[in-house]
Amino acid sequence: MRDTIDENLDNDGNGIKRKTKSGGWARFINVELKEQGKMVKKAEGIRRYKQFSSGSNNASEFNSNGGFEQMKCREIIAKMILAHELPFSFVEYHWFNEFMKYNNPRYHEVSRETIIKDCIRVVEAEREKMKKVLQNVDMISLTSDCWTSNQTVRYMCLTAHFIDSDWKMQKCVIGFVELAPPYSGEVILDGILECLIKWGIQDKIGTINLNNASDDERAIAILKNSFEGKRKLHFEGMFFHVRCCARILNLVAQDGLGTIDCCLVKIREGVKYLRKQSDRLLKFGEMARILCIETSQSLFIDVQTRWRTTHRMLESAIHYKLAFKGYALRDSNFEWSLTDDEWACAEKVCKVLKVFLDATHLFSGTSYPTTNLFLTDIFKAKKVITNGYISDDIFLKKMSVPMYDKFEKYWGETEVLMSIASILDPRFKKVSIHWTFGRLYPDNELSDRVEYVINKLKSLYEKYSNAFQVARAANSNSTSTSLEATSVFARQEDDFHAFLKSRPVKNTQKTELEVYLEEPNYTYFRNMEFDVLKWWSQSSSKYPVLSTMARDIFCIPLTTVDSESSFSAGGHILDDYRSSLSKDMVELFVCGGDWIRSASNTTIQTLEQSAKEEENLEIQIPTSDAAFHRHESILERISNDEKKFKIKMWKEAQ
């Protein structure tokens, strides 16, 4: 219904315009309507909505006049489908269309075919935006991972990581490439190069993070040789191939868990046995209550392919160790009781893996960790493995040997990168490597290892400094040429200044790196948030060379978690109902969904993330207040000393 106001009429029927000084008239426009066969002038009210800047991904944007626009609505629906990984047939759902028409009767239903075209249009627009962003980036780091769909088609995901002009860490999926069999290093290389050339960034790649497979190693070797031949190799090639630290930690953790496979099977099957019937859980909870065990902590069942869930299952079982012992005595069908030695081994493994869990949380966190944060956490993992390796405990030594060997295989390659990144953190500087190395290596190795890292840092700085001087000289020559004067006096002046510049001058000034290292460390409080990129952004005028180097170092990712997360989208798009999609369409929708989610100012949850949150692996422990009296006889079969102590503790708790 329109909100209209009639004009006042004089005696002759002519309209008399009133003065519209009130601000309320800004909400009306003049229109002519036909009423009873005559054209009548009226003022029609305008429905206004909040305005958003152009290019916004906010779902509330409408046209500038504040009215409903079908094409804009379709664009927003397309973004919703891509970002949330919804099926294209979503637009044909009856109740979705009822909802849309209720909100605005002017909405027209859209077919599946139409929304696919809209999605393609939206993704192409986002691609052009991303290309413009990448054109202004000097160095890009890549992460990559491979995945096989349920149609046994192998895909490779490429993710670009960079720091933008505002000194903000950014990442975007630039390729979801189908790999043709056989899956050799050459095939992987061709997929990477095709993607880089398509984006025009083949000369901007600084590092690449791939798996540890032999095919990946071959692809990296060929790619590195190609970049070196074109003199486009960053960091002197030191960090061109970066290992995925999260995967390395996972492999090492799996080695640790492998030493107690028998214990894990017993715990896993025992928890499953309790979970099958509620009365078993109730009796188990009553046993825990009798033994004064806090029952607010749940039992946990693991997913065997995720070692972190196995650690959580192990940790919860150790908490209920005495309850498992007591329950085994009263239930003759419970066949999965652990011996005291097995429980002792499980506790040792759990304690070691807790350090790995903390480090893995840093790698896999939702926030984007920069490279400077990893050294001290990885140090803790290496330290606990080293302690086990040199331990007199036979079990710990046996467990730590394969873990130590695997860790050492990759540690040397990432140690220098993490150390340099830590030095470039103004809070830490050289203190971090002195502290870390002092706890990892003997005194006779300490100075050599610290000196090795410092020399690598100085070598990198010299490369950046030389490149900066060349670029500045080129800009100076260009400016001088464009501003060349035509007068004789001006030419003589230019010649004189050129003469002055040509005179050799002994450089007694300190380099930016020397000044930075000699200045006091940035003072901060432990719980205070510190943005290292913001600090370098604010210090870029003081350290123009060093800040450029820090920007490139900090954008190197140490994990392929971002690439792996794209496969959830691939799984939804390539389900059994959409297996006929072409490889170009698959790449379009996986990449487009990532770009739209990244551009959004709010957290967008996908169906996969929702499913993971709803996945409940916890098992609550029920208890009864009458537990002690009903099961007191069970305590007679537990050792007398333990019985007296537990009864005393229980009574005091009451």
C-alpha positions as CSV (number, residue, x, y, z in Angstrom):
1,M,0.0,0.0,0.0
2,R,1.3,3.4,-0.9
3,D,1.5,6.2,1.6
4,T,0.1,9.3,-0.2
5,I,-1.0,12.8,0.7
6,D,-3.3,14.9,-1.5
7,E,-2.5,18.4,-2.5
8,N,-4.8,21.2,-1.2
9,L,-7.2,22.5,-3.8
10,D,-8.4,26.1,-4.3
11,N,-11.9,27.2,-5.3
12,D,-11.2,26.5,-9.0
13,G,-9.9,23.0,-8.3
14,N,-6.3,23.9,-8.9
15,G,-3.7,22.4,-6.7
16,I,-2.1,24.8,-4.1
17,K,1.4,23.7,-3.2
18,R,2.2,24.1,0.4
19,K,5.6,25.0,1.6
20,T,7.6,21.9,2.3
21,K,10.1,23.2,4.8
22,S,9.6,20.3,7.2
23,G,12.3,17.6,7.0
24,G,9.6,15.0,6.8
25,W,9.0,15.9,3.1
26,A,12.3,14.4,2.3
27,R,10.6,11.1,2.7
28,F,8.1,11.8,-0.1
29,I,8.3,12.1,-3.9
30,N,5.8,13.7,-6.3
31,V,3.8,11.3,-8.4
32,E,0.8,11.4,-10.7
33,L,-1.9,8.8,-10.2
34,K,-5.1,8.1,-12.2
35,E,-8.2,8.3,-10.0
36,Q,-11.7,8.2,-11.4
37,G,-10.5,8.9,-14.9
38,K,-8.4,12.0,-13.8
39,M,-4.7,12.4,-13.2
40,V,-4.1,13.5,-9.6
41,K,-0.8,14.7,-8.1
42,K,0.1,13.1,-4.9
43,A,3.1,12.8,-2.6
44,E,4.2,9.2,-2.2
45,G,6.2,8.0,0.8
46,I,9.6,6.4,0.2
47,R,10.6,3.3,2.1
48,R,14.2,3.8,3.1
49,Y,16.8,1.2,4.1
50,K,20.3,1.5,5.5
51,Q,22.8,2.2,2.8
52,F,26.0,0.3,2.3
53,S,29.1,1.0,0.3
54,S,29.4,-0.4,-3.1
55,G,31.0,-3.8,-3.3
56,S,29.8,-4.8,0.2
57,N,29.1,-8.4,0.8
58,N,26.5,-7.5,3.5
59,A,23.2,-9.2,2.8
60,S,21.2,-6.0,3.7
61,E,22.2,-3.9,0.7
62,F,19.5,-2.6,-1.6
63,N,19.4,-0.2,-4.5
64,S,20.1,3.5,-3.9
65,N,16.4,4.4,-4.0
66,G,15.6,2.1,-1.0
67,G,13.3,-0.2,-2.9
68,F,13.3,-3.9,-3.6
69,E,15.5,-5.1,-6.5
70,Q,15.1,-8.6,-7.9
71,M,18.6,-8.8,-9.4
72,K,20.3,-7.7,-6.1
73,C,18.2,-10.2,-4.2
74,R,19.4,-13.0,-6.6
75,E,23.0,-11.9,-6.1
76,I,22.7,-12.2,-2.4
77,I,21.0,-15.6,-2.7
78,A,23.9,-16.8,-4.9
79,K,26.4,-15.6,-2.3
80,M,24.5,-17.4,0.4
81,I,24.5,-20.7,-1.5
82,L,28.3,-20.4,-2.2
83,A,29.3,-19.3,1.3
84,H,27.2,-21.9,3.1
85,E,27.7,-24.7,0.6
86,L,24.0,-25.1,0.0
87,P,22.5,-27.1,-2.8
88,F,21.5,-25.1,-5.9
89,S,18.0,-26.6,-5.6
90,F,17.6,-24.6,-2.4
91,V,16.0,-21.8,-4.4
92,E,13.2,-24.2,-5.5
93,Y,12.3,-25.2,-1.9
94,H,8.6,-24.4,-1.3
95,W,9.1,-22.9,2.1
96,F,12.1,-20.8,1.1
97,N,9.9,-19.2,-1.6
98,E,7.0,-18.7,0.8
99,F,9.4,-17.0,3.2
100,M,10.8,-14.7,0.5
101,K,7.3,-13.8,-0.7
102,Y,6.2,-13.0,2.8
103,N,9.0,-10.6,3.3
104,N,8.4,-9.0,-0.1
105,P,5.5,-9.9,-2.5
106,R,7.6,-8.5,-5.4
107,Y,10.1,-11.4,-5.1
108,H,9.9,-13.8,-8.1
109,E,10.9,-17.4,-7.8
110,V,14.2,-18.5,-9.3
111,S,15.0,-21.8,-10.9
112,R,18.0,-24.0,-10.2
113,E,19.5,-23.3,-13.6
114,T,19.1,-19.5,-13.1
115,I,20.8,-19.5,-9.7
116,I,23.8,-21.5,-11.1
117,K,24.3,-18.7,-13.7
118,D,24.0,-16.1,-10.9
119,C,26.6,-18.0,-8.9
120,I,29.0,-18.0,-11.9
121,R,28.5,-14.3,-12.4
122,V,29.1,-13.6,-8.7
123,V,32.3,-15.7,-8.7
124,E,33.7,-14.1,-11.8
125,A,33.2,-10.7,-10.2
126,E,34.9,-11.8,-7.0
127,R,37.8,-13.3,-9.1
128,E,38.4,-9.9,-10.8
129,K,38.5,-8.2,-7.4
130,M,41.0,-10.8,-6.1
131,K,43.2,-10.4,-9.2
132,K,43.5,-6.7,-8.6
133,V,44.5,-7.3,-5.0
134,L,47.2,-9.9,-5.9
135,Q,48.6,-7.5,-8.6
136,N,49.7,-5.1,-5.7
137,V,51.3,-7.9,-3.6
138,D,55.1,-8.4,-3.9
139,M,55.4,-11.9,-2.4
140,I,52.9,-14.7,-2.1
141,S,53.3,-18.0,-0.1
142,L,51.4,-21.1,-1.2
143,T,50.0,-24.0,0.7
144,S,48.7,-27.1,-1.1
145,D,47.1,-30.4,-0.3
146,C,45.6,-33.3,-2.3
147,W,42.3,-35.0,-1.8
148,T,40.4,-37.9,-3.5
149,S,36.6,-37.5,-3.9
150,N,34.1,-40.3,-3.5
151,Q,34.2,-40.7,-7.3
152,T,38.0,-41.5,-6.9
153,V,38.9,-38.3,-8.7
154,R,42.0,-36.7,-7.2
155,Y,42.1,-32.9,-6.6
156,M,44.7,-30.5,-5.5
157,C,43.9,-27.3,-3.6
158,L,46.1,-24.2,-3.8
159,T,45.8,-21.4,-1.3
160,A,47.6,-18.1,-1.6
161,H,48.8,-16.3,1.6
162,F,49.9,-12.7,1.6
163,I,50.0,-9.5,3.6
164,D,48.0,-6.7,2.0
165,S,48.7,-3.0,1.8
166,D,47.1,-2.5,5.2
167,W,49.4,-5.0,6.8
168,K,46.7,-7.5,7.3
169,M,47.2,-11.2,6.8
170,Q,45.1,-12.5,4.0
171,K,44.5,-15.9,2.3
172,C,42.4,-17.1,-0.6
173,V,41.9,-20.3,-2.5
174,I,43.3,-19.8,-6.0
175,G,42.9,-23.2,-7.4
176,F,41.0,-26.5,-6.9
177,V,42.6,-28.5,-9.7
178,E,41.7,-32.0,-10.9
179,L,44.8,-34.1,-11.3
180,A,45.0,-36.7,-14.1
181,P,46.5,-40.1,-13.3
182,P,49.2,-41.2,-12.8
183,Y,49.7,-38.8,-9.9
184,S,53.4,-38.0,-10.5
185,G,55.5,-35.0,-9.6
186,E,55.1,-33.7,-13.2
187,V,51.3,-33.8,-13.0
188,I,51.4,-31.9,-9.7
189,L,53.8,-29.4,-11.1
190,D,51.7,-28.8,-14.2
191,G,48.6,-28.2,-12.0
192,I,50.5,-25.6,-9.9
193,L,52.0,-23.8,-12.9
194,E,48.7,-23.7,-14.8
195,C,47.1,-22.1,-11.7
196,L,49.9,-19.5,-11.2
197,I,49.9,-18.5,-14.9
198,K,46.1,-18.1,-14.9
199,W,46.4,-15.7,-12.0
200,G,49.6,-14.0,-13.3
201,I,51.5,-14.5,-10.1
202,Q,54.1,-17.0,-11.3
203,D,57.0,-14.5,-10.5
204,K,55.7,-13.7,-7.0
205,I,55.9,-17.1,-5.2
206,G,58.2,-17.0,-2.2
207,T,57.5,-20.3,-0.5
208,I,55.3,-23.4,-1.0
209,N,54.0,-25.8,1.6
210,L,53.4,-29.3,0.3
211,N,53.1,-32.8,1.7
212,N,56.1,-34.9,2.4
213,A,55.4,-37.4,-0.4
214,S,58.1,-38.2,-3.0
215,D,55.9,-36.9,-5.8
216,D,55.6,-33.6,-4.0
217,E,59.3,-33.5,-3.5
218,R,60.0,-33.9,-7.2
219,A,57.5,-31.2,-8.1
220,I,59.1,-28.8,-5.6
221,A,62.6,-29.5,-7.0
222,I,61.5,-28.8,-10.6
223,L,59.6,-25.7,-9.6
224,K,62.5,-24.4,-7.5
225,N,65.0,-24.9,-10.4
226,S,62.6,-23.0,-12.7
227,F,62.4,-20.0,-10.4
228,E,66.1,-20.0,-9.8
229,G,66.7,-19.9,-13.6
230,K,64.5,-16.8,-13.9
231,R,66.2,-15.3,-10.8
232,K,62.9,-15.1,-9.1
233,L,63.8,-17.2,-6.0
234,H,63.0,-15.5,-2.7
235,F,65.1,-16.0,0.5
236,E,68.0,-17.5,-1.6
237,G,65.8,-20.6,-1.8
238,M,66.2,-21.4,1.9
239,F,62.5,-21.5,2.6
240,F,61.1,-22.4,-0.8
241,H,59.8,-25.7,0.5
242,V,58.2,-25.4,3.9
243,R,57.0,-28.5,5.7
244,C,53.5,-28.6,7.2
245,C,54.3,-28.5,10.9
246,A,50.8,-29.7,11.9
247,R,51.2,-32.8,9.9
248,I,54.7,-33.4,11.3
249,L,53.3,-33.2,14.8
250,N,50.5,-35.5,13.9
251,L,53.0,-38.1,12.6
252,V,55.1,-37.9,15.7
253,A,52.0,-38.1,17.9
254,Q,50.8,-41.2,16.1
255,D,54.2,-42.8,16.8
256,G,53.7,-42.1,20.4
257,L,50.2,-43.6,20.5
258,G,51.5,-46.6,18.6
259,T,53.4,-47.8,21.7
260,I,50.2,-48.3,23.6
261,D,47.9,-49.7,21.0
262,C,46.8,-52.6,23.3
263,C,45.8,-50.1,26.0
264,L,43.9,-47.9,23.5
265,V,41.9,-50.9,22.2
266,K,40.9,-51.9,25.8
267,I,39.9,-48.3,26.7
268,R,38.0,-47.8,23.5
269,E,36.1,-51.0,23.7
270,G,35.4,-50.5,27.4
271,V,33.9,-47.1,26.8
272,K,31.8,-48.5,24.0
273,Y,30.6,-51.3,26.3
274,L,29.5,-48.8,28.9
275,R,27.8,-46.5,26.4
276,K,25.6,-49.3,25.0
277,Q,23.3,-49.4,28.0
278,S,22.3,-46.6,30.3
279,D,22.3,-48.8,33.4
280,R,25.9,-49.7,32.9
281,L,26.8,-46.0,32.8
282,L,24.7,-45.5,35.9
283,K,26.6,-48.2,37.8
284,F,29.9,-46.9,36.5
285,G,29.0,-43.4,37.8
286,E,28.0,-44.8,41.2
287,M,31.3,-46.6,41.4
288,A,33.1,-43.3,40.7
289,R,31.0,-41.6,43.3
290,I,31.9,-44.2,45.9
291,L,35.6,-43.7,45.1
292,C,35.2,-39.9,45.4
293,I,36.0,-39.3,41.8
294,E,34.6,-36.1,40.4
295,T,31.9,-37.1,37.9
296,S,31.5,-33.8,36.2
297,Q,34.1,-34.8,33.7
298,S,32.7,-36.9,30.8
299,L,34.1,-40.1,29.3
300,F,35.1,-39.7,25.7
301,I,35.0,-41.9,22.6
302,D,37.6,-41.2,20.0
303,V,37.7,-41.1,16.2
304,Q,40.7,-43.3,15.4
305,T,41.8,-41.1,12.5
306,R,42.1,-38.0,14.7
307,W,44.8,-38.4,17.3
308,R,43.6,-35.4,19.3
309,T,40.3,-37.2,20.1
310,T,42.3,-40.3,21.1
311,H,44.3,-38.2,23.5
312,R,41.1,-36.8,24.9
313,M,39.7,-40.3,25.3
314,L,42.9,-41.4,27.0
315,E,42.8,-38.4,29.4
316,S,39.2,-39.0,30.4
317,A,39.9,-42.7,31.0
318,I,42.9,-42.0,33.2
319,H,40.6,-39.7,35.3
320,Y,38.3,-42.7,35.9
321,K,41.1,-45.3,36.3
322,L,39.9,-46.5,39.7
323,A,36.3,-46.5,38.6
324,F,37.2,-48.8,35.7
325,K,39.0,-51.1,38.2
326,G,36.0,-51.2,40.5
327,Y,33.5,-51.7,37.7
328,A,35.5,-54.7,36.3
329,L,35.1,-56.4,39.6
330,R,31.3,-56.2,39.7
331,D,30.6,-56.9,36.0
332,S,31.9,-60.2,34.8
333,N,31.2,-59.4,31.2
334,F,33.6,-56.4,31.3
335,E,36.7,-57.8,29.6
336,W,38.7,-54.7,29.0
337,S,40.4,-54.0,32.3
338,L,43.9,-52.6,32.2
339,T,46.8,-53.7,34.4
340,D,48.6,-51.3,36.6
341,D,51.6,-51.3,34.2
342,E,49.3,-50.5,31.3
343,W,47.7,-47.6,33.1
344,A,51.2,-46.3,34.0
345,C,52.3,-46.4,30.3
346,A,49.1,-44.7,29.3
347,E,49.7,-41.9,31.8
348,K,53.2,-41.3,30.4
349,V,52.0,-41.1,26.8
350,C,49.2,-38.8,27.7
351,K,51.6,-36.4,29.5
352,V,53.9,-36.3,26.5
353,L,51.1,-35.8,24.0
354,K,49.6,-32.9,26.0
355,V,52.5,-30.8,24.8
356,F,51.8,-31.7,21.2
357,L,48.1,-30.9,21.7
358,D,49.0,-27.4,22.8
359,A,51.2,-26.8,19.8
360,T,48.6,-28.2,17.4
361,H,46.0,-25.9,18.7
362,L,48.3,-23.0,17.7
363,F,48.6,-24.4,14.1
364,S,45.0,-25.2,13.7
365,G,43.4,-22.2,15.5
366,T,40.8,-20.0,13.9
367,S,43.0,-17.0,14.3
368,Y,45.8,-16.6,11.8
369,P,49.1,-17.2,13.6
370,T,52.1,-15.5,12.2
371,T,55.5,-17.4,12.0
372,N,57.0,-15.6,15.0
373,L,54.7,-17.4,17.4
374,F,55.8,-21.0,16.7
375,L,59.4,-21.3,18.0
376,T,58.6,-21.5,21.8
377,D,55.7,-24.0,21.3
378,I,57.7,-26.2,19.0
379,F,60.6,-26.0,21.4
380,K,58.3,-27.5,24.1
381,A,57.5,-30.5,21.9
382,K,61.1,-31.1,21.0
383,K,62.2,-30.8,24.6
384,V,59.8,-33.4,25.9
385,I,60.8,-35.8,23.1
386,T,64.5,-35.2,23.9
387,N,64.0,-35.8,27.6
388,G,62.3,-39.1,26.8
389,Y,65.1,-40.0,24.4
390,I,67.8,-39.7,27.0
391,S,65.6,-41.0,29.9
392,D,66.5,-44.0,32.0
393,D,62.8,-45.1,31.8
394,I,62.8,-48.1,29.4
395,F,59.2,-47.4,28.2
396,L,59.8,-43.7,27.7
397,K,63.0,-44.3,25.8
398,K,61.4,-46.9,23.6
399,M,58.5,-44.6,22.8
400,S,60.7,-41.5,22.2
401,V,63.2,-43.1,19.7
402,P,60.9,-43.1,16.7
403,M,59.4,-39.8,17.7
404,Y,62.8,-38.2,18.1
405,D,64.1,-39.5,14.7
406,K,61.0,-38.3,12.8
407,F,61.1,-34.9,14.5
408,E,64.8,-34.4,13.8
409,K,64.2,-35.3,10.1
410,Y,62.2,-32.1,9.7
411,W,63.3,-29.8,12.6
412,G,66.4,-28.5,10.9
413,E,64.5,-27.2,7.9
414,T,62.1,-25.1,10.0
415,E,64.3,-24.2,12.9
416,V,66.0,-21.3,11.0
417,L,62.7,-19.9,9.6
418,M,61.1,-20.0,13.1
419,S,64.2,-18.5,14.7
420,I,64.4,-15.6,12.2
421,A,60.7,-14.9,12.5
422,S,61.1,-14.9,16.3
423,I,64.0,-12.4,16.1
424,L,61.8,-10.1,14.0
425,D,59.3,-10.0,16.8
426,P,60.3,-6.8,18.7
427,R,59.2,-8.4,22.0
428,F,61.7,-11.2,21.6
429,K,64.6,-10.4,19.3
430,K,67.7,-12.5,20.0
431,V,66.5,-13.3,23.5
432,S,64.1,-16.0,22.1
433,I,66.8,-18.0,20.3
434,H,69.3,-17.8,23.2
435,W,66.6,-19.0,25.6
436,T,65.3,-21.7,23.3
437,F,68.6,-23.1,22.1
438,G,70.0,-22.9,25.6
439,R,67.4,-25.5,26.7
440,L,67.7,-27.7,23.6
441,Y,71.5,-28.0,23.0
442,P,74.6,-28.5,25.1
443,D,76.7,-25.5,26.0
444,N,79.5,-26.4,23.5
445,E,76.9,-26.1,20.6
446,L,74.9,-23.1,21.7
447,S,77.1,-20.3,20.4
448,D,77.6,-22.0,17.0
449,R,73.9,-22.5,16.5
450,V,73.0,-19.0,17.5
451,E,75.7,-17.6,15.2
452,Y,74.4,-19.7,12.3
453,V,70.9,-18.2,12.6
454,I,72.2,-14.7,12.9
455,N,74.4,-15.1,9.9
456,K,71.5,-16.4,7.9
457,L,69.5,-13.4,9.0
458,K,72.3,-11.0,8.0
459,S,72.6,-12.7,4.6
460,L,68.9,-12.2,3.9
461,Y,69.0,-8.6,5.1
462,E,71.8,-7.9,2.7
463,K,69.8,-9.3,-0.2
464,Y,66.8,-7.1,0.7
465,S,69.0,-4.0,1.2
466,N,70.7,-4.4,-2.2
467,A,67.3,-4.8,-3.9
468,F,66.1,-1.7,-2.1
469,Q,69.1,0.3,-3.2
470,V,68.7,-0.8,-6.8
471,A,65.0,0.1,-6.7
472,R,65.7,3.5,-5.2
473,A,68.4,4.2,-7.7
474,A,66.1,3.3,-10.5
475,N,63.4,5.6,-9.1
476,S,65.9,8.4,-8.7
477,N,67.2,8.1,-12.3
478,S,63.6,8.1,-13.6
479,T,62.8,11.2,-11.5
480,S,66.0,13.0,-12.6
481,T,65.3,12.3,-16.3
482,S,61.7,13.5,-16.1
483,L,62.8,16.7,-14.3
484,E,65.8,17.5,-16.5
485,A,66.2,21.3,-16.9
486,T,66.8,22.9,-20.3
487,S,69.0,25.7,-19.1
488,V,72.8,25.5,-19.1
489,F,72.9,26.4,-15.5
490,A,70.6,23.6,-14.6
491,R,72.7,21.1,-16.6
492,Q,75.8,22.3,-14.9
493,E,74.2,21.9,-11.5
494,D,73.1,18.4,-12.3
495,D,76.6,17.5,-13.4
496,F,78.1,18.9,-10.2
497,H,75.7,16.9,-8.0
498,A,76.5,13.8,-10.1
499,F,80.2,14.5,-9.4
500,L,79.5,14.7,-5.6
501,K,77.6,11.5,-5.7
502,S,80.4,9.7,-7.5
503,R,83.0,10.5,-4.8
504,P,83.7,7.4,-2.6
505,V,82.5,7.9,1.0
506,K,83.2,5.6,3.8
507,N,80.0,4.3,5.3
508,T,80.1,4.5,9.0
509,Q,76.3,4.3,9.6
510,K,74.8,1.2,11.2
511,T,72.4,-0.9,9.1
512,E,68.7,-1.1,10.0
513,L,69.2,-4.6,11.3
514,E,72.0,-3.5,13.6
515,V,69.9,-0.6,14.9
516,Y,66.9,-2.9,15.4
517,L,68.8,-5.5,17.3
518,E,70.6,-3.0,19.6
519,E,67.4,-1.2,20.6
520,P,65.7,-2.4,23.8
521,N,63.0,-5.0,23.3
522,Y,59.4,-3.8,23.1
523,T,57.9,-3.9,26.6
524,Y,54.6,-5.8,26.9
525,F,52.5,-7.7,29.5
526,R,52.0,-11.4,29.0
527,N,48.2,-11.3,28.6
528,M,48.3,-8.1,26.5
529,E,47.4,-8.5,22.8
530,F,50.2,-7.6,20.5
531,D,49.9,-7.3,16.7
532,V,53.4,-7.8,15.3
533,L,52.2,-6.7,11.8
534,K,50.8,-3.5,13.2
535,W,54.1,-2.8,14.9
536,W,56.0,-3.2,11.7
537,S,53.5,-1.1,9.8
538,Q,54.0,1.7,12.2
539,S,57.8,1.3,12.0
540,S,58.1,0.9,8.2
541,S,59.3,4.5,7.8
542,K,62.1,3.9,10.3
543,Y,63.0,0.4,8.9
544,P,62.0,0.5,5.2
545,V,64.2,-2.5,4.3
546,L,63.8,-4.6,7.4
547,S,60.0,-4.0,7.5
548,T,59.8,-5.4,3.9
549,M,61.7,-8.4,4.9
550,A,59.6,-8.9,8.0
551,R,56.4,-8.7,5.9
552,D,57.6,-11.5,3.7
553,I,58.8,-13.7,6.6
554,F,55.5,-13.4,8.5
555,C,53.3,-14.4,5.6
556,I,54.9,-17.8,5.3
557,P,52.4,-20.4,6.6
558,L,53.7,-23.4,8.5
559,T,50.7,-25.5,8.0
560,T,48.3,-26.6,5.2
561,V,45.3,-26.4,7.4
562,D,43.7,-23.7,5.2
563,S,44.0,-25.9,2.1
564,E,42.7,-28.9,3.9
565,S,39.6,-27.0,5.0
566,S,38.6,-26.4,1.4
567,F,38.0,-30.1,0.9
568,S,34.9,-29.9,3.1
569,A,33.4,-27.7,0.4
570,G,34.6,-30.1,-2.2
571,G,32.9,-32.9,-0.4
572,H,29.6,-31.1,-0.4
573,I,29.8,-30.0,-4.1
574,L,31.0,-33.4,-5.3
575,D,28.5,-35.5,-3.4
576,D,26.7,-38.4,-5.1
577,Y,24.0,-36.1,-6.5
578,R,26.5,-33.7,-8.2
579,S,29.2,-36.0,-9.4
580,S,28.6,-34.9,-13.0
581,L,29.8,-31.3,-12.5
582,S,32.7,-30.4,-14.7
583,K,36.1,-29.7,-13.2
584,D,35.8,-26.0,-14.1
585,M,32.5,-25.8,-12.2
586,V,33.9,-27.5,-9.2
587,E,36.8,-25.1,-9.0
588,L,34.5,-22.2,-9.6
589,F,32.3,-23.0,-6.6
590,V,35.0,-24.1,-4.2
591,C,37.1,-21.0,-4.8
592,G,34.0,-18.7,-5.0
593,G,32.7,-19.9,-1.6
594,D,36.1,-19.3,0.0
595,W,36.3,-15.7,-1.4
596,I,32.9,-14.8,-0.2
597,R,33.5,-16.2,3.3
598,S,36.8,-14.3,3.5
599,A,35.2,-11.0,2.4
600,S,32.4,-11.3,5.0
601,N,32.8,-9.3,8.2
602,T,31.0,-12.0,10.2
603,T,31.7,-15.6,10.8
604,I,30.0,-17.8,8.2
605,Q,29.3,-21.4,9.2
606,T,29.1,-24.1,6.6
607,L,27.1,-27.3,6.8
608,E,30.3,-29.3,7.6
609,Q,31.2,-27.0,10.5
610,S,27.7,-27.3,11.9
611,A,27.9,-31.1,11.6
612,K,31.2,-31.2,13.5
613,E,29.8,-29.0,16.3
614,E,26.8,-31.3,16.6
615,E,29.0,-34.4,16.6
616,N,28.9,-35.4,20.3
617,L,31.7,-37.7,21.3
618,E,31.3,-37.0,25.0
619,I,29.5,-39.4,27.4
620,Q,28.0,-37.9,30.5
621,I,28.3,-39.9,33.7
622,P,25.0,-40.3,35.6
623,T,25.1,-40.9,39.4
624,S,22.7,-41.8,42.2
625,D,22.7,-40.5,45.8
626,A,22.1,-44.0,47.1
627,A,25.2,-45.3,45.4
628,F,27.4,-45.7,48.5
629,H,24.9,-47.9,50.4
630,R,24.0,-50.0,47.4
631,H,27.5,-50.8,46.4
632,E,29.5,-50.8,49.7
633,S,30.1,-54.5,49.4
634,I,32.2,-54.0,46.2
635,L,34.8,-52.1,48.3
636,E,35.6,-55.4,50.2
637,R,37.3,-56.7,47.0
638,I,39.6,-53.6,46.8
639,S,42.8,-53.5,48.8
640,N,42.2,-52.7,52.5
641,D,44.4,-49.6,52.6
642,E,42.8,-48.1,49.5
643,K,39.3,-49.0,50.9
644,K,39.9,-47.2,54.2
645,F,41.3,-44.1,52.5
646,K,38.4,-43.9,49.9
647,I,35.7,-44.4,52.6
648,K,37.3,-41.6,54.7
649,M,37.4,-39.3,51.7
650,W,33.8,-40.1,50.7
651,K,32.5,-39.4,54.3
652,E,34.4,-36.1,54.5
653,A,32.9,-35.1,51.1
654,Q,29.4,-35.6,52.5
